[in-house]
Amino acid sequence: MKFASKNRWLIVAVAHYATLFIFTQFNYYLAPWGINIIITGMLIAFSSLVLNHIQGSLSLIPIALFLDSASPLPFGASLITLIGLHYIAVIMRYQFRRESAGISLGVSLVSNVAIHLVYSFFAVSYLGTNSLDPVQMGMNLLASSAAIAILNAHYFRVIVEILGLFGINIAQEQRQSR
């Protein structure tokens, strides 16, 4: 199990992929109503608050590359956004107890709002759109925030339990020095 402990980022990345797959399916069925749920903020929060900064960034890089491959935005836009938000959360986590459910929900929601804003600015500048529909953006942000508010605590618990199946106890692992 030493391999799993050192490479827990790989387990988390696979769990992130499964979560993205599920929400891609939800988005497919919600597309006729114009709703697109983005839950990437929840993935950033888990990787930033539970894993150390290197393991967290390693778990987000494959996810960002996957998002980049499916996006019409310039390649690397998602990578820069996700890793940038990850390190902002890592810097901020030293100010709070990261085991708190409220902090994880707050980081998830703030990261998700930032992702919506960054993707909107990229869309305006790179896709040639003169303007974006604020009602549509607000509806997507509201739907995404509601999904994150409902699922955040459960997602954290499930991923920690999956890591426990591999013999990794996050609560007992040594934390980085402050």
N, C-alpha and C positions, 0 to 999 in steps of 0.2 A: 504494500500500500504506500510505500515511500514514493513511488512514481506518481500516484494520484495526488499526494500531498504537494509535491513540487509542481505539478502540472494541473492544479485545480482550475486554472484559467481555461483549460481546454474543456473541462466538464461544464463550466459556466458558459462558455461560448456555444457549446452544443445545446444547452438549455435555452440560451438566447435565440438561437436559430429556430428551435421548436416553437418558441413563443412568437417569433416573427412569422413563421409559417401559419400558425393558428390565426393570427390577426390579419394576415394577407387573405386568408379565406373569408374572415368576417368582412373585410373591406370589399371583397368581390361581391358579396351578397348585399352590402350596403350601398354599392356604387349607383344603383338606379335612383336612390334618394340624394345622391351627391355628398354622402358622408364618407370621410376617410379618417380612420382612427390611427393616430400615431402614438405608439407606446414606447418609443425609444428612450424617453426620459426615465422610465422605470428601469430599463436595462442599465443606463448610465448610473443611476442611483445605487443599484445593487453592486455593480463593479467598483464604484468609488467608495462606498461606505463599508462594504464587507471585506473585500479583498485589499491587499496592499496595492500601492500605486502601480507597480510594474505588472503584477498579475492582473489587475483591473484593466490596464491599457492593453495588455495582450488579449484579454477576453473581448475587448471592444473592436480591435483592429479587423478581425475577420467579418464582424457584423457591419462595420462601416464600409468595407470593401464590397460586401454583398449589397448594401443599400446603394452604393455608388454605381454598381453594375446595372441596377434596375432604374436608375434615375436619369432624366435627360440633362441634369445639371453637369457641370464639368467634373471629370473624374478626380476625386480627392476632396470634393466639397463636404461629403458626409464624414470622411475620415478626419479632416481638420476640425469640423464642428464637434463630433463626438469626443475626440481626444482632448480638444480644448475645454469642453464642458466637464469632462472627466477630471482634468487637472485643476480646474476651478473648484470643483466639489472636493477634491482631495485636499486642497489648501484650506478650504473652509471647514472640513470635518474636524480639524483639531480644535475648533472653537466649541464644538458640541459633543454630546454623547451620541456616538453613531449607532448605538444599539436601540435608540429610541424610535418608536414607530412613527411619531410625529415628524421627526427630522427626516426619516427616509421618505415619507409622503411629501414633505416640503421640497426636498431635493428633486424628487421625481417630477412634481408639478412645475417647479421653476425651470428645470432642464427641458421639460416638454414645451413650455412657453418659449424658451430661447430657441429651441429647434424650429418651432413654427415660424418665429420671426426671421431666423437666418435663412430657412428654406424660402420664405416669401421674398426676402431681399434678393436671393440668388435667382429666383424665378423672374423677378422684375428686370434684373440686370442682364441675365444670360439668355432668357427665352424670348426676349423681345416683347414682353407683355407691357402695355402702357399702364395698366392698373389691374389690381386684383379685387375681386368681389369681397368687401369686408364682411358681408352677411355670411357668405360661404366660409370664409376663414374663421369667423367667430363660431359658427356652428361646428366646424371641424375641431376647433380648439375646445369647445364645450364638451363635445362627445369624447374627445381624447382625455380630457381632464376627468370626466365622470368615470371612464373606464379605468383610469389609473387610480382614482380615489377608491373605487370598489375593489380592485385587484391587487393593489400594491402590497399590503400586509400578507396576503395569501401567497403572492409570488415569492416574496422574500422567504417565507416559511418553507415553501415547497423546494426552493433551490437549496436552502440549508439542509433540508432532509435528504435531498439527492446527494449532496456532498457527504452527508453522514453515512449513506450507503457505501461510499468508497472509503470510509474510515476517517474522514476529515471532520473534526469537531471545531467549527469556527469559533465558538465561545471560549475554547481552551487554547487556541493558537496564540502565539506571542504577537502582541501588537507592536507597531513601530513606535519608537520613542517620540515623544512630543517635542 
